[in-house]
């Protein structure tokens, strides 16, 4: 082997080693990011206003007629939930889909005196041509709590 060929080998090994290290770091960061996202989504899904609103919405005839049954929740829920002491707020956009269509459940609620009180609980189709108000009380009486119903 010539001296010129031997001189190039250490540089190639260094470049290969650095490339592998960078790829490994990028893969670890992507895995960590995906883990954090999954944890946040699980926490939001288990926060009281989400299952409460979904149970109520799935029981409403106009929504069942529009989407069909079963009504499933999409995986990417957008928004925020904040609870401090005995007060809190939630503003969420929950993708819903059924055999007949899909759309988004919009939720805006406040937590006060041990209950979530909803200012907005509305289903909107993706093309925004249809909006269904699912709140249990008239707009003039909002925010209001959802009646307790049992899942079917």
C-alpha positions in Angstrom: 0.0 0.0 0.0 1.3 3.4 -0.9 2.0 6.1 1.7 -0.7 8.4 0.2 -3.4 5.6 0.6 -2.3 5.1 4.3 -2.6 8.8 5.0 -6.3 8.9 3.8 -7.5 6.0 6.0 -7.4 7.7 9.4 -9.4 10.7 8.0 -12.0 8.3 6.5 -12.3 6.5 9.8 -12.7 9.8 11.7 -15.4 11.0 9.3 -17.2 7.6 9.5 -17.1 7.7 13.3 -18.4 11.3 13.5 -21.2 10.5 11.1 -22.3 7.5 13.1 -22.1 9.5 16.3 -24.2 12.3 14.8 -26.8 9.7 13.5 -27.0 8.1 16.9 -27.5 11.4 18.7 -30.2 12.4 16.2 -32.0 9.1 16.7 -31.9 9.5 20.5 -33.2 13.0 20.3 -36.1 11.9 18.0 -36.9 9.1 20.4 -36.9 11.4 23.3 -39.1 13.9 21.5 -41.6 11.2 20.5 -41.7 10.0 24.1 -42.4 13.5 25.5 -45.2 14.0 22.9 -46.7 10.6 23.8 -46.6 11.5 27.5 -48.3 14.9 26.9 -51.0 13.3 24.8 -51.7 10.6 27.4 -51.9 13.3 30.1 -54.3 15.4 28.1 -56.5 12.4 27.3 -56.8 11.5 31.0 -57.7 15.1 32.1 -61.3 15.3 33.2 -62.7 17.6 30.6 -61.8 15.4 27.7 -63.5 12.1 28.6 -66.4 14.0 30.1 -66.9 16.0 26.9 -66.4 12.9 24.7 -69.0 10.9 26.6 -71.5 13.8 26.4 -70.8 14.4 22.6 -71.1 10.7 21.7 -74.5 10.6 23.3 -75.9 13.5 21.2 -78.1 12.4 18.4 -77.1 15.2 15.9 -73.4 14.1 16.2 -74.2 10.4 15.8 -76.3 11.2 12.7 -73.5 13.2 11.2 -70.6 10.8 11.9 -72.3 7.5 12.3 -71.2 5.0 15.0 -68.8 4.3 16.4 -67.3 7.7 16.9 -63.6 7.5 17.4 -61.1 10.0 18.7 -58.1 11.0 16.5 -54.7 10.7 18.0 -53.5 14.3 17.7 -55.4 16.5 20.2 -54.5 20.1 20.1 -54.8 22.7 22.9 -54.0 23.1 26.6 -55.2 22.1 30.0 -54.2 24.0 33.2 -55.2 23.4 36.7 -53.9 25.3 39.7 -55.3 24.8 43.2 -59.1 24.7 42.7 -59.3 26.5 39.4 -58.3 25.7 35.9 -59.0 26.0 32.2 -59.1 23.8 29.1 -59.1 24.8 25.5 -59.0 21.7 23.2 -59.5 20.7 19.6 -60.3 17.0 19.5 -60.4 15.2 16.1 -63.5 12.9 15.8 -64.3 10.4 13.0 -67.0 8.0 12.2 -68.1 5.8 9.3 -69.9 8.8 7.7 -67.4 11.6 8.2 -65.0 13.5 10.4 -64.5 16.8 12.1 -63.3 18.5 15.3 -64.8 18.8 18.7 -64.0 22.3 20.1 -64.0 22.6 23.8 -63.5 25.7 26.0 -64.1 25.1 29.7 -63.2 26.5 33.2 -62.7 24.4 36.3 -64.4 26.0 39.4 -65.9 24.7 42.6 -65.0 21.1 41.7 -66.6 20.9 38.3 -65.8 21.7 34.7 -68.1 24.4 33.2 -68.2 24.6 29.5 -68.4 27.9 27.5 -67.9 26.1 24.2 -68.7 22.5 23.2 -69.1 22.5 19.5 -68.5 20.0 16.6 -67.3 21.4 13.3 -66.8 19.5 10.1 -63.3 19.7 8.6 -64.5 21.8 5.7 -66.3 24.0 8.3 -69.6 23.8 6.4 -71.4 22.4 9.4 -71.3 23.3 13.0 -73.3 21.5 15.8 -73.6 23.2 19.2 -73.4 20.4 21.8 -73.5 22.5 25.0 -76.2 21.4 27.4 -77.4 24.9 28.0 -78.3 28.0 26.0 -75.4 30.4 25.3 -76.9 33.0 27.7 -76.4 30.5 30.6 -72.9 29.6 29.9 -70.5 28.4 31.3 -72.5 25.4 32.5 -71.6 21.9 33.7 -72.4 18.8 31.7 -75.1 16.5 33.1 -73.7 13.2 34.3 -74.4 10.4 31.8 -73.2 6.8 31.6 -71.4 5.6 28.5 -73.5 3.2 26.4 
